[in-house]
Amino acid sequence: MRTTVPARIEALPRFRAQRRTVIVLVAAQVLSGTGLAAGVTVGALLAQDMLGSTSLAGLLSALSTIGSALAAVAVGRLSQARGRRPGLATGYLAGAVGSAGVIAAAVADNAVLLFVAMFVYGAGTATNLQARYAGADLAAPARRARAVSTVLVATTLGGVVGPNLAAPTGDLAHALGIPHLAGPFLFAGAAYAMAALILTIWLRPDPLLLARTLEAERTAAAHAQPGDAGGRPGPGAERRPSGVLVGALVMVFTQAVMVAIMTMTPVHMHDHGHGTAVSGLVIAIHIGAMYLPSPLTGWLVDRFGPLTIAAASALALLAAGTVAAHAPGDSVAPFAVALTLLGMGWNLGLVAGTAIITDAVPPATRARTQGMVDVSIAIAGAAGGMASGVVVAAAGYPLLAVGGGLLALAIVPTVVVAARRR
């Protein structure tokens, strides 16, 4: 099916369209960040409370991430066919439906429904990540990483506020006859629905459709004026298919390590007597570290190249695992430091990997490729989440943290080989 762009959209200057796109995406990301944080903060605790098992708490996170993987495919394919606006809006609506399902499962004390609902809830996480690609569609190559980082940093406000709403929303839920730990999902559902509404109304022109139109015009102009080519590469000539694999591997390793350590930190803290408010604060700091450094990270990627910053992400993740493994169970500060480093390492890897992917594929196939890459990222997160509960139950949290840090070092040889090929 061929999708056309109205003439009035084609006539808009590119920089104005990009500015509008970023503003709308920022507004939606602030809301979606709140929805994302709800599941991170209390999802594992809710599962542990309902099922009485730490290992099954990790399974819940894995199911959410698997749902995120399938949603990444669906959002990518829908965006490829009809544009970013319907793709992202549909993904956020699915996240809202999943939030409602979690609340229903908690009220009914139904573990099966909880697993199904968290599976659907994962669509919100996938869409939140897919939005970063929309920020890069119309950006100039020299500022592409900064455009991605602007969209990512918008998640910070919702991501930091969300976990700190765990206690008050829990009280609200209790007053409504809903289990306390399901409270944050009340706010998450409303936030995801509002994000979908904002995108549906205001994400116009569609950045991906406009980028395709501009790319087609440049290609046609190059073919119409062969004398001007003079041996210069045409649009897409510098695309590097190998970049897709490299970018995907960088983000896969960072996601797996981040999800594994992040998922079990609240559970580990809870086992050492820390309450929901305290663990929520640590997760809020972590999510802030995941997104707040994005403008700086974008500048670093544009300035020094994505491969260099990808290698730096591995070192940050190793430091995070080391600090977490040696954190005293009765102290909050070391966990906050560890999860700050964990978030920063994830941010470095995500922005660098996204820049590599976007540079490697043209607009004509961009959304589909990006969706498939995010599937691999989500699967890695699912593996990390599933393994985290099993490892902690069998060998303890410190071993999980150290193992995750060592796994992150696999990024280094990946980028070294890619740099030599270039």
N, C-alpha and C positions, 0 to 999 in steps of 0.2 A: 504494500500500500504506500502510495506516494503522498507525502505531506507537503503542502505548500505554505508559504509565508505571505501574508497579505502585503500589498504594495506599500501601504502606509507604514508597516513595520520595517520593510526593507529601506525606506527612505530615512529612518532615524539614524543619526550619527552613531557610530559604534561606541564612542566613549560615553555618550549619554545612556545608551542601552546598558552598558556594563555597569555604570554607576547605579542605575535604577535596580538592576539585577542584584547587586551586592546589598543594597539597602533592604530590599524585600527579603533576601535570604537571611540577613542578619536578624531581622525581626522574627522570622520563623524559627531560626536556630536558638534564640533566647528561650522561646517557649519549649521547643523540643528538647533542649538540654535539661529542663526540669523533669520532663517525662522520662528521659534516659536515666537520670540520677535515682529515680524512685526504685527501679529494679535493682540497681547496683547496691543501694543502701540496705534494703530490707528483703530482697528476693531470697537470698540464701538463708537468712534468719527465719523467714516465714516458712520455708520448706523444712528447715530443721525443727521448727516448733510443731508443724503438722505431722511430720514423719518420724521425728525422734532419731534422726540419723545424719551425721556429718557428711558421710560419703554421698548420700542422696541429695544433700544440699548442693554439692558440686554438680550432680546430674541435672538439677533444675537450671543452673546456669548454662550447662551444655545444651539443653533443649532450647533455651532462649536464643543461644547463638546459632544453633542449626536453623531455627526459624528465621534468624537474621540472614543466614546464607541463602535460603530459598527466596526470601524477600528481595535480596540484592539482585538475583536473577530477574525476578518479576519487575522490579523497579527499573532495572537496566533495559529490559526488553520494551517495556512500555514507553520509557523515555526515548529509546531508539525509534520507535514507531510514531509517537505522537508528540514528543518533546519533554523537557524537564518538568514543566508545570503539572501535567496529569500524573506523571510518574511519581514525583515527590509527594504530591497531595494524597494520592492513593496509599502510599506507604505509611504516611502519618495517620490516616484514618484507620488502617489496620492496627497500628500501635494503640490507638484509642480503644478499639474493640477488645484487644488483648488485655488492656488495663481493666476494663469492665469485667472481663472473664475472671481475672485474678480475684477481684472483689467478691464475685459470686462464689468462687471456689472456697474462699476463706469463710464466707458466711455459711456455706453448706458443709464445710469441713471435708471437702472432696478432693483427694490428692490427684486423681486422674484429671479432673477438670483444671486443677492448678497447673499440671504439666502442659495440657493443651493450651491454656490461656497464655502461659509464659512463652510457648512456642510462637503464638501469634503476636504477642507483645514484642518479640524480637524484631518485627518489621520496623518498629520505630527506631531502633538502634541502627539498622541497615540504612534507613532513609536519612538519618542524621549524618551518617558518613557520606552517603551518595551526594548530599547537597554540596560538599566541597568541590566536586567536579563541575557543578553548575557555575560556581564562582570563577572557574578558570576558562570556561568556554569562549568568552569574548576578550579575555585578557591578552595583552601583548606578551610575547614570549619572555621578554626581559623582566616582566613583573608578574609572571604567572604564579610563582610560589607565594608571593605576597597576597595575591588575590585569593588563593586557597586559604592562606592563614587568616585573612580577614573574616572569612566565613566560619572557620573553625573557632576563632576566639570569641565569636558571638555566643557559642555554646557555654562559655564560662559562666555567665551570669546565672542562667538557669541551672547549670550543673553545680554551682556553689550554693545557690539558694535551696535547691531541691532537697539535698540530704538534711539540711537544717530545719526543714519542714516536717521531718519524720515524727518528732514528738508532738507538735501541735496538730498535724493531720491525723496522727494516731488517736489523739484525744477526741477530735471531731468524729472519727470513725466509731470510736467507742460510744459516743453519745448517740450515734445513729444505729447502734446495734451491730456494728461491723467490728471484727477483730482488730485490735490495735495495730498490728504489723501490716495490715492491708491499707491503712490510712493513706500513705503516700501515693497509692495507685488511684485514689480519688482525684488528686490534683494532676497526676500524670495523664489520665484520660482526657481531662478538660484541656490540658496544655497541648497534647497532640492534636486534638480536634481543632483548636484555634490556629495552630501552625498550618494545618491543611487548608483552612479557610483563607488565611492570609495569602498563601501561595496561589490558590485558585483565583482569587480576585485580582491580585496585584502583580504576579510574575508575568508581566507582558512588556515588551516582546519576550517570547521564549528564547533564552540564550542559546540553546543548542540549535534550534531551527535557524536562528539568525546567523550563527557561526557557519552553518552549512551553506547558507545562501552566499555569504561573503567569500567563503572558500571556493565555491563554484564560480563566482564572478572573477576571482583572481586567476583561476585555472583557465577560464575562457579567454581572459585578456592576454595571458601568456601565450596561448595557442594562436591568438589572432595577431600577435606581434612577434613573430619568431626572430625578427632582426634585433629586437631589444634584449632577447635572452642572453646572447653573447656568452653562452657556456655557463651562465649562472643557474643554480638549481631552481627548479620550479617548486610550487607548493607541494609539500609532502615529501620532497626529495630527500630531506634530512631525517625522515622518520626511521627509527631503528627498532625493528621487531624484537630484537633481543632485549631492548629496554623494558618490554612488558614483563618478561621473566624476572629480570633483575629487580624492578620495582615491586613486583608481586612478592618475591622472596623477602625483601627488606620488611615489607608490611606484615607478612605472615609471621615472621619470627618476633617482631615487636608486639603483635597482637596476642600471640600465644603466651608469651611471658607475662605481659601486662594482665591479661584476664586471669591467669592461674594465680598469681600472687594477690591481685586485687580481690578476687572472689573469696578467698579464705581468710583474708586479714580481719574482716569484721567478726567472723566466726571464732578465730583465734583470740581476738580481744574479748569477745563475749565469754569464752571459756575461762578467761583470767579475771572475770568480774567486772568488766567495763560495760556500761549501759548503752542503750541504743543511741542516745544523744551524743555520747563520746565517740562511738564508732562512726556515727553520721558526720561528725566534725572532721574526722580523719579522712573519710571518703570525700567530703566536700573539698578539703585541701588537695587531695589527689586529683579530683576532676578539674579543679582550678589549674593545677600543674599540667594537666593534659592539654588544656586549651589556651590558657593565658599567655604562655610564651610564644604563641603562634606568629604574631607580627615579627618578633625578633628572629624566629626560626625561618620565616619566609624570606627575610632580608639575607640571612646567612646562606640559604640555599641559592638565591639569585646571585649572591656575591661570590661564594666559594664553590658552588656546584653541589648537586644532590648527593653524589657519591661520598664526598667528604663528610657531609652532615649525617648520612646514613651510618657511617662508621662511628661517629660520635654517639649516635643513639645506642649502639651496642655497649659502649663503655658506661653510659648513664644507667642502663638496665642492670649491668653487672654490679655497679655500686649500690643500686636499690636492693638487689637480692642479698648482698653482703650485709647491709645495714639491717634489713628486716630479720635476717637469720640470727643476728646477735642482739636484737632488741629485747630488753627485760619484759616479761609478761605483765608486770604491774606498772609499767611506765607508758605514757601516751606519746611523748615527744619523739622517741626513736621511730615509732610507727609512722608518725606524721612525716618525718624526714625521709623515711624509706619510700613511702607512697608519693611524696613529692618528686623524688628522683625517678620513680617508676613512671609517673605521669610525664615528666620531661623527656625521658627516653622514648616513650611512645610517641610524643609529639614530634620529636626530631625525625623518627623513622617514618611516621605517617606523611608529614609534609614533603620530605625528601622522596619517598616512594611515589606519592601522588604526582609530583613534578616529573619524575622519570616516566611514569605511565602516560601522562598527558602529552609530553613531548614525543612519545613513541607512536601515537596513533592519530590519524586525521579525523576531522569532525564526522565524516561519513560513516565511520564504524565505531566512533568513540564510546557512545553510551553502552553499547552491547559489550565491548571489551572491558570497560570499567566495571560493569555489573559482574562479569565473570571473574575479574580480579578480586572484587569484594567478596565473592563466594569463597574463594580460597582463604581470604582473610577471616571470614566468619567461621569457616571450618576449623581453621587454626585456633580461633578463640574457643570453639566448642571443645576441641581436644584439650586445650589448656584448662577450661572449666571442669570438664569431666575428670581429668587426671588429678586436678588439684585436691578434690575431696578424698580420692582414693589414697593419694600420697600422704596427705596429712593424717588420715585414719591409720595408715600402716607405719609411717616413719616419722611423722611430726611436721609441723610448720617450718622449722628451720631448714630441713632438708629440701622442702619445696622451694623456699626462697633462694637458697644457694644454687640448686639445680636450674632454676629459671634464669638466674644471672649468667651461669655458664652456657646455657643454651643460646642466649642472646649473642654470644661471641661468634656464632656461625655467620652473622651478618658481615663480619670483617673480611673473610676470604671471598665472599660473594662480591663485595664491592671492589676488592683488589683485582679479581679476575676481570670484572667489567671495565675497570679503569685501564687495564693493560690492553684489552681489545680495542678500546677507543683510541 
